[in-house]
Amino acid sequence: MRFRSRLLMMLLAVVVISQVVTGGAFLRIIYQDALAEGSHNLEVGTHLLKQVLDAQGSQLRNSVTILTDDVGFKSAMATQDIATLNSVLANHGDRAGADMVIFANLEGELLASSHHVEGSSMAFPELFEQAQRDGDAVSVVIENGQPFEFVLLPVRAPKLIGWVGMGLLIDAELAEEVHALTGLEISFIHQDASGNPTYFVSSHENMQAANMPRRIQEVTQGAYLRRSTLTPDNMYVTRAMTLLRNDGHHTYALLQISRDDLLSAYHDLQWQLLGIIALILLLTVALAIWSARSISRPLMMLAEAARCIGRGERLNSIPVSSQGETGILAQTLLSMQDDIALREQVLLHQSRHDLLTDLPNRSCAQEAITQLIAADQPFTLIRLAIDDFRRINDTFGYALGDRVLLTLAQRLAALPAPARQAYRLAGDEFLLIVECEASDPNWLDSLFDALSQSIDLHESPIRPSLTAGEVNFPRHGIDPHLLLRRADIALGMARRQHRRHQTYQEGQDEQHLRQLTLIRDLQEAVSGQQLWIAYQPKVDVRSGEVIQFEALMRWQHPTLGFVPPDEFISLAERSGNIRILSRWMIDTVCAQLHEWQRQGHHVSAAINLSAADVMDIDLPERLLGTLNHYGLEPRQLGLEVTESAVMQDADLAIQSLEQLSQAGMLIAVDDFGTGYSSLAQLKRLPVHELKIDKSFMLHLNTLEDDLTIVRSTIELGHNLGLRLVAEGVKNQANAILLGQLGCDYLQGYWIARPMPAYQVIAWLNDFQPLELPFPKPLHTH
């Protein structure tokens, strides 16, 4: 046989064998991928189960927290009213869907329980010890051979007076829930100290309790805990998750998926793949006739080299001839490998460092904090921000602003011990890790001195001013994200209080979270009918008649209860939501005035405007449009603005208020005497009334200074042609004195407290004009 024929036959044999092997390997890969997919699904199932249990634990924690905050429950605990405790526990347990509830005193004695005898000791001593140590505890416990996910929290009033716990049974309902979410079969098994299964629920119809001893034995031998594995009968791919292992008691979650279900697609593909392989063999045989080993071998080696480079492996050479096209291609691959390595190194550095300052970024900071926490090494985080950095950019330009950032970064990086490392978080904020439990005042002084040295910007030296917020590990937290957040809270507190440095104080985080909750819920408060308007009357001193009501916004939060207006109004202004509240208030008050007018009562009301409202050039059009929509006269709706709101942009405020005044609306300056307006600006304002702040009313009869201020304010207002309203009048003596001083209108609790709209008309009908025993003022308007 000729050499060419022998070579061709050899090539054909190699091709046929290679295709058969490739087809078999491909089928094997598909088979393994199918099983790997099952293992992946089981891993996802275990993570989902953990999330479901975590969510269930969080729900229990919230339910117990609501119970521990209940005043009636605390009172019953303080008096040890067992009947009330049992009733409250049962009611809260039913609302939370809990299967077990307990209450114990400080020594762990059960005073009330759904599953235990009163007076018995704590049924779960390990959980109780953990709660005493950590402040609370969440874990799986066993009661009468059944597993419960259980939460134990303290009750404080304000000191610790007891412990409340709730538990949910890990039952078939939970198994069906996870089964519905993942499509996996799940079973919960409990084994007692004797090695016998005492509890078994499953979403698996074919899984019988009789099989449990064998499965438990396999699990305890580690068969399914570390990875997914086929059962010995090759029927199911199985993954186990330990829920409890304590004193010989074991509780497991067993997740399974049928091997036949996983391989159903594989069996369907087998014949298709065989046909494809046969076709490929025919094509390959045809191509092999025109191929030669001397060509295919270097090409395969080059392809393998490319795959290795793609996987990140380092190649020093490629064993092919350096001559011809294959040699050029080999050299190109090696050069490309070096270029890729260099580019990856640059990209990695850029992803972990700030492009401007080359300081490590937030991601690096979190990693470093995590490592220090793992090493249990005390440290301090100093979060720094440049004061009024925007002014620097606006004055000197962004290029010079970048130079300030770069200079400060260099100074931070050059700091000696105990400074460990500096990071740039974002914008004008930096982070400094200091290897000490808390910063020393002298060291802080030297730090600010070093950072605040003058920087020459185009022969215009500036001295940057910085503000710092500090947190300490482990005193302020053991989580990187928590520490960074609390450092930010401390920095924000320092900025608001105009202090150079502020260490995080306990409770600031809770206040911060409360503020975030209120800001988040502001829009829902408007749409969810959580807001309402209270009306407080103003009375004319001379006639004793009611001349107007002030509309006051109130918020009853569904979970936080009554939120003071001073709190949520300031948050609305800071978050940009104040206009939403103002629009709601304008529409609500006008609608109420229209309703009273329809009933035959012509009532006037005044609303408060924020600084954002006064600065809104669309305010006059919106107010007049709303009045027109409800058929109201402009004089029926008064406006009250504070001095500080007007003074933010006096020219723009005067422009808006002038339009409203010309339209016929009455305008008053609220809280007069507490702001910072000048008499020149006050003279320019198109206002009709001044409202004397209630702080001057508290000691009007006893403090000569307050009396002098009130008398002078009244005389000033009258000289400017304005009427005077006294807020916060709480007794008749104040009312008489104010009348003698010439005050025009009175408002306060002595006349009436703020009332909801449905009480206003009845109150007006019962109201008798005031008759104050003093001479009428001589002045006229």
NORZI-V291705 format. One line per field, one symbol per residue. ss: DSSP state (H for helix, E for strand, L for the rest). phi: phi as a letter, one per 30 degrees, with the letter a starting at -180 (. if undefined). psi: psi as a letter, one per 20 degrees, with the letter a starting at -180 (. if undefined). A space follows every 10 residues. Layout:
BEGIN
ss=???
phi=???
psi=???
END
This chain:
BEGIN
ss=LLHHHHHHHH HHHHHHHHHH HHHHHHHHHH HHHHHHHHHH HHHHHHHHHH HHHHHHHHHH HHHHHHHHHL HHHHHHHHHL LHHHHHHHHH HHHHHHLLLE EEEELLLLEE EEELLLLLLL ELLLHHHHHH HHHHLEEEEE EEELLEEEEE EEEEEELLLE EEEEEEEEEL LHHHHHHHHH HHLLEEEEEE ELLLLLEEEE EELLLLLLHH HHHHHHHHHH LLLLLLLLEE LLLLLEEEEE EEEEEELLEE EEEEEEEEHH HHHHHHHHHH HHHHHHHHHH HHHHHHHHHL LLHHHHHHHH HHHHHHHHHH LLLLLLLLLL LLLHHHHHHH HHHHHHHHHH HHHHHHHHHH HHELLLLLLE LHHHHHHHHH HHHHLLLLEE EEEEEELLHH HHHHHHLHHH HHHHHHHHHH HHHLLLLLEE EEEEEELLEE EEEELLLLLL HHHHHHHHHH HLLLEEELLE EELLLEEEEE EEELLLLLLH HHHHHHHHHH HHHHHHLLLL EEELLLLHHH HHHHHHHHHH HHHHHHHLLL EEEEEEEEEE LLLLLEEEEE EEEEEEELLL EEELHHHHHH HHHHHLLHHH HHHHHHHHHH HHHHHHHHLL LLLLEEEEEL HHHHLLLLHH HHHHHHHHHL LLLHHHEEEE EEHHHHHLLH HHHHHHHHHH HHLLLLEEEE EELLLLLLHH HHHHLLLLEE EELHHHLLLL LLLHHHHHHH HHHHHHHHHL LLEEEELLLL LHHHHHHHHH HLLLEELLLL LLLLEEHHHH HHHHHHLLLL LLLLLLLLLL L
phi=.ddddddddd dddddddddd dddddddddd dddddddddd dddddddddd dddddddddd eddddddddd ddddddddch ddddeddddd ddddddidcb bbbbdddidd caadbbddjd dedbdddddd dddcjaabac bcbhicdbdb bbbdcbbddd blbbbbbcdd bddddddddd dcicdbbcbb cdddicdcaa badcdddcdd ddeddddddd didbddadbd dedhcbdbbc bdcabahidb bbcccbbddd ddcdddddde dddddddddd dddddddddc cbddcddddd dddddddddd djdccdabdb ddcidddddd ddddddeddd dddddddddd dcbdddcide cedddddddd dddddhceab ccccbddhdd dddddcjddd dddddddddd dddcddeddc acbcdahccb bbccdadadd eddddddddd dcddcdchib dbcdcbbbcb bbccdckbbe dddddddddd ddddddchcd bbdecejddd dddddddddd cddddddchc cbcccbdccd ddcicdcacc dbdbbcddcc idceeedddd ddddcicddd dddddedddd dddddddddj ccccbccccd ddddddddde ddddddeddc icdeddbdbb bdedddddae dddddddddd dddjddbbcd hdjccbdcdd ddddddccbc cdddddddbd dccddddddd dddddddddc iccccccidc adeddddddd djddbbbldd dadebdddcd dddddddced bcdaddeddb b
psi=pqhhgggggg ggggggghgg gggghghhgg ghhghhgggg hhghgggggg gggggghhgg ggghggghip ghghghghil nggggggggg ghgghikqip qqpqahjjpo hqqiirppir rpimhghggg ghgihrqprp rpokjppqpp poqqppmirp iappqqqppn ahggghghgh hijqppqppp pahijppipp qqiohioqhh igghgggggh jkhjghrpqq qhjkhqpqpq pphpoplipp pqpopqpphh ghjghghhig hghggggggh ggghgghhhj rqhhghghgh hhghghgghh ijqpphrpmr piqahhgghg hggghhgggg gghhgghggh ijqphgijqq ahghghgggg ghghiloqrp pooqqpplhh hgghgiqhgh hhhgggghgh hghjprqjpg qqqpgqdkpr ppppmqhqqp gghgghghgh hjqqponlkn pqoppqqqpp qppjhjrkpg hgghghhhgh ghggghjlqh ppqpqphhgg hghgghgggh jghhhghjki qrpqppqppp hghjqpirqp pppqpnphhi bppqhhghgh hhghijjhhg gggggggggh hghgghhhij onqqqpqppr hhghioiigg ggghhgghhj lqqhiioqpp qqghghihng ghghgghggh ghijqppqoq lpiibkqqhg hhhhpmrhqp opqihiigkh ihohgggggg ghggggghhj kqqppoqkoi rhggggghhh ijqgqqprhh gqqpqrhiig ghgghipppp npmqqqqhrr .
END
